[in-house]
Amino acid sequence: MLAEPSAELAAFTHAYNLALLDPATSLVWNPAETPSPGLAGQTLHLIPNSAWTAYGLLQTGEFSLAGEVLEALLALQFDAPGAPWQGTFRQFLEWPATPPPGAVEWVDYDPNWRQFVGTALALSLADFGEHLDGGLRQRITSAICRAAGGEPPDRLGVHYTNPALLQAWLLATAGTLAGEARWVQAGAAQAEALAEAYAAHGAFEEFNSPTYSGVDLLALGLWTQRAPTPRFAELGRPLEAGLWTQLAAWYHPDLRTWCGPFTRAYHPVATSHVTFAALWIWATLGRAAAPLPLLDADVVPHGHDLMAGPVVAALAHHPMGVDLGAFERLSGTRLLRQELPNARVVTSWIGDDAMVGGEASAHDWGGWAQFFPATLHCRTGAGVAALWLTDPHRVEAVASARRLEVRTGSHLQTWVTSARHLEGDHRSVELDGRSIRLEGASTARFITTPAGPGVELEVPGALVLHL
């Protein structure tokens, strides 16, 4: 039986999923504005989200309907040995039944659907297989093996944390199902490599990602709660505890968001969209503790991630030796530092009403939109405002108490804010009335960007932001 917070998460998200389940296709529709901003609701049928919905149906004893969803999913798997897309699934139902000549990864197919759908199928089979007819069980087993075995051996390095953690478990689980000892051994070897990489710095390389750290927890929940071999649980428990501890250290319960910098994020304010990490907080501490947007609004940003709730609820448990109280009460002002591979150094400062974070390295990030190397959060009269550097390339950002120093190697820097009201000059920026003093900027121009209001600063050298 699920614990009360997990049961609440499972019930809410199951109802959310059922409202989007299309009886004509036995797959779920996309919610409005997701997975891409501006996308109308009921435009695309979603694939991993349908697999999570099937698991929720099995949880609630709706076995016949779950079987229909599972059959619909199995029909969308690619069986093309030797092709780069072998074992994965259509990106959406509306995509072609076969990727076109010259198919482009992430556009014509998503290779990670192997891991996201495959693990959901394997969990469904493990927990509820006795309620499915024999033919469907066999087809699910074949699909799991196709997904696990179709993954190229060199695509998921330890740096690509979340699908690599899922693949290690999936491959060993598929090997157990199929009696393929080499798959079990390969999955176990990948698990060992991931644990070794974590131990080198005490963190995953895909560091501080409210969405993908939550996927990591899902994978580690499989390692510890549904271990294909005892070694998975042995390796997974300290990784799980370490990840929970890091999430707690960088979290501000009063501001209800994580401090940056973020290796991967969709927005620096957690309550602006659904994150996987918030689902785990809900499952362990209850909905009130979880940083979430309004879930009864017409548009729930990243509502497609909310659909993983039944699986998160099934795997949730109190992590070994972790004080979860940091998600409910501020544990004091602190300066944090974390070294990562490739000479990346993260520094963050968390205060009672504000926080700053920066990452410094020689790496050129190429303007990657999911990388947030310099962030500032503060409480204002209007709530919580954030300011962050966009279009990151080579960045050296260092945080200290109420101070963030940023060098980019470029005279021009663009910063975007979540504030409703923005004003100032080259000496300061006001976010909803909260003044941020600028040192080093010679000019400032207020602009509108696709991500929201922002400011362009001419910075001959280092820019220093003072709270």
N, C-alpha and C positions, 0 to 999 in steps of 0.2 A: 504494500500500500504506500502511496506517495505521501510524504510529509506535507503539512498544511500549505506552506508557501509554494511547494512544487505542484500540489494539486490545484491551487488557485491559478498558477501559470498555465498548467495543462488545460484546465477548463476554459479559461479566457481565450487562449490562442486556438484551441480546437474550434470554438464557436466562430472566431474570426476566420479561420480557414474554411469552415463549412459554408459560410456566407459567400465565399468566392469560388466554391466548387461548381463547375459547369457540368450539369448532368449529360449534356450532349457529347462531351469528350472524356468525362471522368478525370479531368485535370483542373487545376485551379487557375483562375484568371489573375492577372496582375492587379494590385490595388492602384488607385489613381496616383499619378506622379512618381511611380516607382515600377521597375528598378531605375528608370531614368527620369530626371526632372522634366516636366512638360508632357510626359506620356499619359494619355487618357487611360482611365481604368477600363478593364475588360478589352484590352487591345491584343495582349499576348497571353498564351498559356505557359505557366512557369513549370520548370522541370524538377530541380531539387525540392522546391516548395511543395510540389505534389507528392513527392516521396515522404516528406515530413508529415503531410496531411494524412497519407495512408497509415503512417505509424500512429497518429492520433486516433484514427478510426479503429485500429486494432486495440488501442488502449481502452476505448469506450465500448468494445464488444460489437462494433458494427462491421462484422467480418465480411459479409457479402459485399458491401460497398467498398471496403478496403481492397478486396480482391479485384474489383473493377478498376480502381485507381492503379493498382499494381500492374494489372494486365496492360493498361494504357501506357504506362511507363516502359514496360518491357518492349513494347512495339516500337519504341523510339530509340532503342540502342543500336549503334552502328556495329555491324559484324563484317568487318573488312580487314582480314589479317594482312599485315604489312603496311596498311595505310596509317598516317599519323593520327587519325581519329579513331582507330580501332578501340572498341570497348567503351567509348564515351557515348553521349546521348545528344540528340538534337538540342541546340541551344534554347529554342522555343518550339512549340508545336508548329508554329507558322513558318519555320525555316524549312528548306528543302529536305526531302527524305534522304538524300545523299549529298554530301558536300560537293560543290562544283569543282571542275578542274582548276588547279591552282588555289584551292581553298586556303583562306588566311585564318590562322589560329586566333581565337578571341573574337573574330568577326563571323566566320562561317560555322565555327564550332568552338565549344569551350572544353579544353582538355580536363579541367578540374571537375567537370560533372562526373567523371569516373569516381572520384573520391567522395563527392557530396552525395550523389545518388547511391553509389555502391555501399557506403557505410550505412545509409538509411535502410537499404534493402537487407543488408546483413543483420542489422539490429532487429528489424521486423521479423526476419526468419528465426533469429535466436530466441526472441521473447514470445513470439506468437505463432511459430511455424505449425504447431499442432492444430491450429484452428483453420489452416489453409489446406485445400485439397492437394493430393500428392502431385498431380501434374503441375500445379502452380508452384509448389515448393521446388520442384526440379527445375522449372524455368527460371525461378529466382536464383537458385544456386548457380545455374549456367551463366546468368547475367552478372552475378558477383564475380565469378571467375574470369569472365570476359573483361570486366572493368579492371580488375586487379592485374591480370596478365597482359592487358593491352597497354599499360603504362610503360613508356620507354624508360629504360633503366637509368638514364642520365638526365632526365628533365627536372626532377625534384631534388635539388641539393639541399643541404641543411639550412642554407640561407632562406629558402622559401618555406618558412616554418609550417604554416597551417596545412597546406595540402600534403606536405611531407609527413607530418604526424599522422594524418588520416590514412595515407597510403601505407605506412608501415603496418598499422593495425589491419587494414583491409587485405593486404597481401598475405599476412600470416593467417588471418581468418579464412580467406579463400583457400589457402593451402591445406588448412585443417579440414575444410568441407570437401575438398577434392582429393585428399590424400596425396597432395603434392608436397613432399618434404622440402624440395628446393625453394618453394614459395615461402614456406614457414621460415626457413633459414634466411632468405633474402629479406623478409619483413623484419625478422629479429635483428639482422645486421643493420638495417636502416634505423631501427629504434636505438640500437647502441650508438650509432653515429650521431644521432640527434641529441642523445643524452650527453655524449662526450662534448659536442659543440656547445651545449648549454653550460656545461661545467667549466669550460675555458674562461668564461666571463661572468657566470652566474646569471645569464639572461639569454633569451632567444634573440637572434639577429633581427627578426621582424619585431622590433621592440616598441612597446607602448602604443598598441593599436586597439582602441576600444571595440572595434568590430572583429579584427582577426585574432586578437588575444582571446576573445570569446570563442572563436572557432578552435583555437588551441585547447581551450578547456573542454570543448566537446570531444576532441580527439583523445585527450588525456583521460576524460571520463570513460571512454571506450577502453583505453589501456588498463585502467584500474578496476572498472566495474564489470567489464566483459572481456577479460584478458584471454587472448588465444593461447598464451603460455604463461606460466607463473612469472617469468622474467619481465614481461610487459608490465605487470602490476608493480613489481619491485622497482623498475626504472621509473614508472609513471608517477608513483606517489610523491617523491621529492620534487619532480618537475612541476607537478600540479600545485604543491604547496609553495614552491618558489614563485610561480606565476601569480597565484593569489596574493602573495605577500607583496610583489611588485605592484600589482594593480591597486592594492590598498595604500601603499606608500605614496603613489602619485595621485591619489584621489582626494578631492576636497568635498566633504559631505555637506558643508554649508553652501558652497557654490554649486554643488551637484554636478560636478564635471571633473575630468582628469586634467592635470597640469601637462603641458607639452614639455619637450617637443614630441611629435608623433612620427614614427617611421611610416605608418600608413593610417590615414584617417579620411573621413569624408567631410568632416566639419570639426572645429576644435571645441565646440560646446556640445556636450553629450546629450543634453535635453532637446537639442534641435532635431534629433533623428533617433530611430531605434538602433541600438548597438547590441551585438551578441553578449558583450560583457554585462550590460544591464539586465539581460535575461537571466544570467547566472546569479546576479545579486537578488533579483526577484525570487528565483527558485530557492535560495538559501535563507534570505532575510525577509522576504515579503515585498509586495509591489510598492509600498510606501517608501522603501529604502532605495529603490532603483531609479536611476536618472533616465527618465523617459519623456518623450513628448506627450501631448494630449492624445490618448488612444481612442477617444470618441469623436475626434475631429473628422471633418470630411476628407482631409488628406493627412495621412500618417506618414511622414517622411521615413523612407526605408522600411515601410510596412511589410515588405517581402521578407525581411529578416525576422520580424515578429513571428512568422509562420514556422520557425524552428522550435517554438516553445514546447510542443509535446516531447520532442527528443531531449531537449535540455532538462525538462522536468524529470524524465525517466532516469537520467544519469546524475542528477544533482545530489550532492551529499556534502557534509561539512568537511572541508579539506584538512588533512592531517596537520595539527600543530599550528594552525593559522588563527589569529585573532580577527574575526570579521567585524569587530566593533569599530574599526577605522572607517567603515562605510557608513556609520551612523553618527559618529562624533569625531570632531577634529582632534587629532592626537598631538597638536602643537606645531608651532612654527619650525620649519626644517629646511635644510639645504641638502639636496640629493645629488649624487654623482654616479654615473654608470659608464663603464668602458664597454665598447662593443668591438666586434671584428673590424679589420681594416682601419684601425686607428681612429675610430669614431668615438667621440667623448660627449656624453649627455650630461648637462647640469640643469637643475631645476630648483627653484626656491618657492616654498609654499608658506604664505602668511595667513593671518586671520581673515582678511578681506580681499586678498589679491595673490597672484602667483605669476611667475615667469619661467620660461623654459627655453633652452637653446641646445643645439648640437653643433659641434665643430669637427670638421674633417677635411681632407684634401679631395674628397670625391666630388665629381660634377654630377648632380642629380638630373640634369637635363630639363629642368622645369617641371618635373613630375608633380602632378596636381595632388597626389595623395600624401606627399611628403611635406610636413610642417616643421621646419628646422628652428623657427623662432616664433614664440607665442607669448601673449600676455593676456591674463584674465583679471578682471576686477569687478567688485560690487559697485553698482551705481544706484541712483534713486529709481531707475527703471528696471533693475534686476541685475543680471550678470552680463557684462560686455567683454568681448574678446577683440584682440588685434593680432594679426598674423602676417608674416612675410609670404608673398606668393611668388610664383615662377622661380623656384629655388635652383641654383646651379651650384657653384662652390660656395659654401657658407661656413663661416666661423662665428658661432654664436655662443656666448658664455653668460650664464645667469648667476646672479648673487642677490643678496638681500635688497629687494625693491629696485633692482637694476638689471638691465639686459643690454649687453654690448654685442653688436652685430657688424661683421665685415663680410662683404659679398664679392669684393673684387670688381664691382661695378659702381659707377657714380650714381646710377639711378636705382632706387628701390621702390617696389610697390607693396603696400600693406593694405589689407582688407579688414573690415571690422564687422562685427555683428550688432554694433550699436544702432539704435534707431535715429540718433541725432549725432552728427559729426561736425566739428568745427575746430578752428585753431589757425596757427601760422607755422613758420619754420622753427619756432621756439617751443611749441607745445601742440598737442592734439587733445581735444576734449571728446570723450566718449560718453554720451548721455550726461554731460556735466562733470564727469570725472577727468581731471587734468593729468595728462602724461607729459612730462617735460622731456624735450628732445635736446640732445647735445650732439653737435656734429653735422646737423642738417643745415644747408644754406638756403634752400627754397623748398616750399611745399605747395602741392596742387591737389585740390580735392576732386576726386573723379568718381565715376560710376563704372563698375566692372560687372561681368557676368555673375561673379560671386557675391556682389553687393557693393555698398559704398566703400570707398577707400581713399588712400592718400598716396601720391607719388612724391618721393623725397629725393632731392639732389644731395648726395652724401659724398663729399670728396674723400673721406677716410672712413673711420669707424662711426657708426651711429650708436648712441647710448640712450636708452629709454629709462626714465626714472619715474617710479610710482610715487 
